[in-house]
Amino acid sequence: MTLAWLWPWAAVALLVAAVALVVVIVAVSVRRHRHDEGLRVFSLDDDLETEHASKLFHQWRLLNRGAVALLTVALLLAVALSARPAQVDADSERASSRDIVLCLDVSGSALPYDRQVIGTYRDLVRSFEGERIGLSIFNSTSRTVFPLTDDYELVTAQLDEAERLLRGVQSQDDIEAMSDEDYQRISDWLDGTQNRTNATSLIGDGLVSCAAMLPGFAYGSAPQTDGERNRAASIVLATDNVVSGDPTYTLGEALDLTAAVGIGVDGLYSGPRESEDGAESSDMRTLVESHGGVFLTQSSGDSVNDLVRRIDQRRSDEQDEHTRSALVDAPGWWTLALAIAAGAWLVVSWRLRR
């Protein structure tokens, strides 16, 4: 990994101080030597002419030089540590910082496609690392199935349950063949999404409710750009865009609000293929794409599974392009080397004293 220094100026300052200290010591030593030149000096050379004494003196000089070298290395390592050696955190590179909200229209015409969206994200969760995911369903009103979380065990359990329940609504024949108990389970799961009379599939209201699950969104009153967000935020909106009733927000108004706070919205047309060229699909495509989102249908021959994966991959690639790798302190090997050098110096110093 690439080595970097968080505080290089600290090392430079300490190195300058060390060089200045050495210069002062050398200057004092030279001055003292000149002062002593006129004095009579007694030498031990005559006493060290024996073989044993000469050997011990040579050993002492080697140990002394070794101690100086080890102390120098230890000081240099200490200077290096003061500069805070760092490296790119591999875990931070792998971990994502995305928030994803699945925003699903659960009106009768959209339910079969919702099951496939849910099933795909259940499979994608296995590869998630750091993403937070939430699920909200809506018809005339909205219900949060589970809020943003990175508890993938909980997410998988909830998505498994939702997919299992929705298997019984693939067609009208499936619904007619459903037992009363199964029908009640689905009704319980959808409870809270049909609290307004004479209104179904209020797309804009549903999208605003999904956006409210994301940090920084307060119905447009707290603008915050995506660059200022700690985490990238996106919504996968699955609907057939067939509105029946008087919504508080139109889809265009809801998209304006999400765009104002930096939330990306991708659209997945969850209606029959024969309606993909209709006005609802065309209007939804225009609105989603004009706000920077991706709009996908099954007309290209892709399955809902493939479309969801394309949306997820696109958002993941966008985040990778804007991710700034984190530098973390990496003193490990430097500290070990300093400990070894200091320990060796202590051993040599102890041997010199003997």
C-alpha positions in Angstrom: 0.0 0.0 0.0 1.1 3.6 -0.7 2.7 5.2 2.4 1.8 8.7 3.3 2.7 11.1 6.1 0.0 13.0 8.0 2.3 15.3 9.9 5.5 15.7 7.7 6.2 19.1 9.2 6.6 17.5 12.6 9.4 15.2 11.3 11.1 18.2 9.6 11.0 20.2 12.8 12.4 17.4 15.0 15.1 16.7 12.4 16.2 20.3 12.3 16.3 20.3 16.1 18.4 17.2 16.2 20.8 18.5 13.6 21.1 21.8 15.6 21.8 19.8 18.8 24.5 17.8 17.1 26.1 20.9 15.8 26.1 22.5 19.3 27.7 19.3 20.8 30.4 19.1 18.2 31.2 22.8 18.6 31.5 22.5 22.4 33.7 19.4 21.9 36.0 21.2 19.5 36.3 24.2 21.7 37.2 22.0 24.7 39.7 20.1 22.6 41.4 23.4 21.6 41.4 24.5 25.2 43.2 21.3 26.4 45.9 21.4 23.6 48.4 23.1 25.9 47.9 20.8 28.8 49.9 17.6 29.5 47.8 14.6 28.5 48.3 11.2 30.1 47.8 8.3 27.7 46.9 4.7 28.5 48.5 3.4 25.3 51.4 1.9 27.2 49.0 0.1 29.5 47.0 -1.3 26.6 49.9 -2.9 24.8 49.1 -6.3 26.2 47.0 -8.6 24.0 44.1 -9.1 26.4 43.8 -5.4 27.3 44.0 -4.5 23.6 41.2 -6.9 22.8 39.0 -5.6 25.5 39.6 -2.0 24.4 38.8 -2.9 20.8 35.6 -4.6 21.9 34.6 -1.6 23.9 35.1 0.7 21.0 32.9 -1.6 18.8 30.2 -1.7 21.4 30.4 2.1 21.8 30.0 2.7 18.1 27.2 0.2 17.9 25.4 1.9 20.7 25.7 5.2 18.9 24.4 3.7 15.7 21.4 2.1 17.4 20.6 5.3 19.3 20.7 7.2 16.0 18.4 4.7 14.3 16.0 4.8 17.2 15.9 8.6 17.1 15.3 8.6 13.3 12.5 6.1 13.8 11.0 8.3 16.5 11.2 11.3 14.1 9.4 9.2 11.4 6.7 8.3 13.9 6.2 11.9 14.8 5.2 12.5 11.1 2.4 9.9 11.6 2.9 7.3 8.8 -0.4 6.4 7.3 -1.9 4.2 4.6 -5.1 3.9 2.6 -7.7 2.0 4.7 -8.6 -1.0 2.6 -11.7 -1.6 4.7 -13.0 1.9 4.1 -12.4 1.4 0.3 -14.5 -1.7 0.3 -17.2 -0.4 2.6 -20.0 1.5 1.0 -21.8 4.6 2.3 -25.0 4.5 0.3 -28.6 4.8 1.6 -31.1 3.0 -0.5 -34.9 3.2 -0.1 -37.1 0.8 -2.0 -40.3 2.8 -2.8 -42.9 0.4 -4.0 -46.4 1.1 -5.4 -48.6 -1.6 -4.0 -51.7 -0.9 -5.9 -53.2 -4.0 -7.5 -51.5 -3.6 -10.9 -48.0 -3.1 -9.5 -47.9 -5.8 -6.9 -46.6 -8.7 -9.1 -43.6 -6.5 -10.2 -42.9 -5.5 -6.6 -42.3 -9.1 -5.7 -39.5 -9.3 -8.3 -37.9 -6.0 -7.1 -38.0 -7.3 -3.5 -36.5 -10.6 -4.6 -33.7 -9.0 -6.5 -32.7 -6.8 -3.6 -32.9 -9.7 -1.2 -30.2 -11.3 -3.4 -28.1 -8.1 -3.7 -28.1 -7.7 0.1 -25.7 -10.6 0.3 -23.0 -8.5 -1.4 -23.7 -5.3 0.5 -21.0 -4.0 2.9 -21.9 -0.7 4.6 -25.1 0.1 2.5 -28.2 1.0 4.5 -31.4 -0.1 3.0 -35.1 0.7 3.8 -38.4 -0.3 2.4 -41.6 1.7 2.1 -44.8 0.7 0.3 -47.6 3.1 -0.7 -51.0 3.2 -2.3 -53.1 6.1 -1.2 -51.0 6.4 1.9 -47.6 5.0 2.8 -46.2 2.5 5.3 -42.6 1.9 6.3 -41.9 -1.8 6.3 -38.5 -1.3 7.8 -36.4 1.9 8.2 -32.8 2.4 6.9 -30.6 -0.2 8.4 -27.4 -2.2 7.8 -28.7 -5.1 9.8 -28.7 -7.4 6.8 -30.1 -10.3 8.8 -33.2 -8.3 9.6 -33.4 -6.9 6.0 -33.2 -10.4 4.5 -35.9 -11.8 6.8 -38.2 -8.9 6.0 -37.6 -9.2 2.2 -38.1 -13.0 2.4 -41.4 -12.5 4.1 -42.6 -9.9 1.7 -41.6 -11.9 -1.4 -43.3 -15.0 0.0 -46.5 -13.1 0.7 -46.6 -11.5 -2.8 -46.2 -14.9 -4.6 -49.9 -15.2 -4.2 -50.8 -12.1 -6.2 -49.1 -13.0 -9.6 -52.4 -13.1 -11.3 -56.2 -12.9 -10.7 -56.3 -16.7 -10.7 -53.7 -16.8 -7.9 -55.8 -14.3 -5.9 -59.0 -16.3 -6.4 -57.2 -19.6 -5.4 -55.8 -18.0 -2.2 -56.9 -19.3 1.2 -58.6 -16.9 3.6 -55.5 -17.2 5.9 -53.1 -16.2 3.1 -55.4 -13.4 2.0 -55.4 -12.1 5.6 -51.6 -12.1 5.8 -51.4 -10.0 2.6 -54.0 -7.6 3.9 -52.1 -7.3 7.2 -48.9 -6.5 5.2 -50.7 -3.9 3.1 -52.4 -2.4 6.1 -51.9 1.4 6.3 -51.5 1.9 2.6 -55.1 2.5 1.8 -56.3 5.0 4.3 -57.8 7.5 1.9 -61.1 6.8 0.2 -61.5 7.1 -3.5 -57.8 7.3 -4.1 -55.1 4.8 -5.1 -51.5 4.9 -6.3 -50.7 8.5 -5.3 -47.2 8.4 -6.7 -45.9 11.8 -5.7 -47.1 11.4 -2.1 -45.6 8.0 -1.9 -42.2 9.3 -3.2 -42.2 12.1 -0.7 -42.9 9.6 2.2 -40.0 7.5 1.0 -37.7 10.5 0.8 -38.6 11.4 4.4 -36.8 8.2 5.4 -33.5 9.6 4.3 -31.4 12.0 6.5 -31.4 15.6 5.4 -34.9 15.6 3.9 -37.5 17.8 5.6 -40.0 18.3 2.8 -37.7 20.7 1.1 -37.1 23.0 4.0 -33.6 21.9 4.7 -31.7 21.9 1.4 -28.5 19.9 1.4 -26.6 18.9 -1.7 -25.3 15.4 -2.3 -21.7 16.8 -2.0 -22.5 17.9 1.5 -24.0 14.5 2.5 -22.0 12.0 4.5 -23.7 9.2 2.5 -25.0 9.0 -1.0 -28.8 8.7 -1.1 -31.0 7.1 -3.7 -34.6 5.9 -4.1 -35.7 3.1 -6.4 -39.3 4.0 -7.4 -41.3 1.1 -8.8 -44.7 2.1 -10.0 -47.0 2.0 -13.1 -47.6 5.8 -12.6 -51.4 5.4 -12.8 -52.8 7.9 -10.4 -56.4 7.8 -9.2 -57.3 10.6 -6.8 -56.1 14.0 -5.7 -52.5 13.8 -4.4 -50.8 16.4 -2.3 -47.7 16.2 -4.5 -47.5 15.4 -8.1 -44.6 13.2 -9.3 -42.9 16.2 -10.7 -43.2 18.2 -7.5 -41.9 15.2 -5.5 -38.9 14.9 -7.8 -38.2 18.6 -7.4 -38.0 18.1 -3.6 -35.7 15.1 -3.8 -33.5 16.8 -6.3 -33.2 19.9 -4.1 -31.7 17.8 -1.3 -29.4 15.7 -3.5 -31.4 12.4 -3.4 -31.2 10.4 -6.7 -34.4 8.8 -7.8 -34.4 6.0 -10.4 -37.7 4.8 -11.9 -38.7 1.2 -12.7 -41.9 0.9 -14.6 -43.9 -1.8 -12.9 -46.8 -2.2 -15.2 -47.7 -4.5 -18.0 -45.5 -4.4 -21.1 -48.4 -3.4 -23.4 -48.7 -0.1 -21.4 -45.0 0.8 -21.7 -45.7 3.1 -24.7 -48.6 4.8 -23.0 -48.8 8.3 -21.6 -48.1 7.3 -18.0 -44.9 5.5 -18.8 -43.8 8.3 -21.1 -44.5 11.0 -18.5 -42.6 9.0 -15.8 -39.6 8.6 -18.1 -39.5 12.3 -18.9 -39.7 13.4 -15.2 -37.2 10.8 -13.8 -34.6 11.4 -16.5 -35.0 15.2 -16.4 -34.0 15.0 -12.7 -30.9 12.9 -13.4 -32.4 9.5 -12.7 -32.5 6.3 -14.7 -35.8 5.1 -16.0 -36.1 1.4 -17.1 -38.8 -0.8 -18.5 -39.0 -4.4 -19.7 -39.4 -3.4 -23.3 -35.7 -4.2 -24.0 -36.3 -7.8 -23.0 -34.6 -7.5 -19.6 -36.3 -9.0 -16.6 -37.1 -6.9 -13.6 -34.2 -8.7 -11.9 -31.8 -7.4 -14.6 -33.2 -3.9 -14.5 -32.8 -3.6 -10.7 -29.3 -4.9 -10.9 -28.5 -2.3 -13.6 -29.8 0.5 -11.3 -27.8 -0.7 -8.3 -24.6 -1.1 -10.4 -25.0 2.4 -11.8 -25.4 4.0 -8.4 -22.5 1.9 -7.0 -20.3 3.1 -9.9 -21.3 6.7 -9.3 -20.3 6.5 -5.6 -17.0 4.9 -6.4 -16.2 7.8 -8.7 -16.8 10.3 -5.9 -15.3 8.3 -3.0 -12.2 9.7 -1.4 -10.1 7.0 0.2 -9.5 7.5 3.9 -6.0 7.6 5.3 -5.5 5.9 8.7 -2.5 5.9 11.0 -0.2 2.9 10.4 2.5 3.0 13.1 2.7 -0.8 13.4 5.9 -1.7 11.7 7.5 1.6 12.6 6.7 1.1 16.3 8.1 -2.4 16.2 11.3 -1.3 14.5 11.7 1.5 17.2 11.1 -1.0 20.0 13.7 -3.4 18.5 16.3 -0.6 18.1 15.7 0.8 21.6 15.9 -2.7 23.1 19.2 -3.4 21.3 20.6 -0.1 22.4 19.7 -0.9 26.1 21.4 -4.3 25.8 24.6 -2.8 24.3 24.6 0.0 26.9 24.3 -2.6 29.7 27.2 -4.5 28.2 29.3 -1.3 28.0 28.7 -0.6 31.7 30.1 -4.1 32.5 
